[in-house]
């Protein structure tokens, strides 16, 4: 998989999103609507950016970005950590 469709934001009850070992380069901004999301597994993708809307996901407690060598950590990532989200890089 190389892209995630914008309609993923309509899955309002989604709690976990496992997208390990795909070819994603980014995520849709609509992910900011996933208010129940607790875990995102993006290991082994080719991400070059992440949408800042991930900081709006108040229940997010784990963001796994291990083995993503193409991503420069965005400055807002510290705000996720500060509120207790485990961020694995």
C-alpha positions in Angstrom: 0.0 0.0 0.0 1.4 3.4 -1.0 -1.4 5.7 0.2 -4.1 5.8 2.8 -7.4 7.2 1.6 -8.9 10.4 3.2 -12.0 8.3 4.0 -10.1 6.7 6.8 -11.1 9.7 8.9 -14.7 8.4 8.8 -13.8 5.3 10.8 -14.7 7.2 14.1 -14.6 4.1 16.3 -11.2 2.9 15.2 -8.9 2.2 18.2 -5.8 0.6 16.5 -4.3 1.2 13.1 -1.7 -1.3 12.0 0.1 -0.4 8.8 3.4 -2.1 9.3 5.7 -2.7 6.3 3.9 -0.9 3.6 5.2 1.9 1.3 3.3 4.8 2.8 5.0 8.2 2.4 2.5 10.2 4.4 -0.9 10.1 6.2 -4.1 11.9 5.4 -5.1 14.9 7.5 -8.5 13.3 8.0 -6.8 11.1 10.7 -7.3 14.0 13.1 -11.0 12.8 13.2 -10.1 9.4 14.7 -10.8 10.5 18.3 -10.8 6.9 19.7 -7.5 6.0 18.1 -5.0 4.7 20.7 -2.3 3.0 18.7 -0.7 3.6 15.3 1.9 1.1 14.0 3.7 2.6 11.0 6.9 0.5 11.3 8.9 -0.1 8.1 7.1 2.5 5.9 8.7 5.2 3.8 7.2 8.2 5.5 8.6 11.6 4.7 6.1 13.6 6.8 3.3 13.2 9.4 0.3 15.5 9.7 0.3 17.7 12.8 -3.4 16.7 13.4 -2.0 13.6 15.2 -1.5 15.9 18.2 -5.4 16.2 18.4 -5.8 12.5 19.1 -6.1 12.8 22.8 -6.4 9.0 23.4 -3.3 8.2 21.3 -0.9 6.4 23.6 1.4 4.7 21.2 3.0 5.8 17.9 5.4 3.3 16.4 7.7 4.6 13.8 10.6 2.2 14.1 12.5 1.3 10.9 11.2 4.4 9.2 14.5 5.9 8.0 13.0 8.5 5.7 11.3 10.6 8.4 12.7 13.6 10.1 11.1 14.0 13.5 8.6 16.9 13.5 8.9 19.5 16.3 5.4 18.8 17.5 6.3 15.2 18.4 7.4 16.4 21.9 3.9 17.4 22.7 2.7 13.8 22.2 5.5 12.6 24.5 4.7 15.3 27.1 1.1 14.0 27.4 2.2 10.4 27.9 2.1 9.0 24.3 4.9 6.5 23.7 6.7 7.4 20.5 9.1 4.8 19.1 11.5 6.1 16.5 
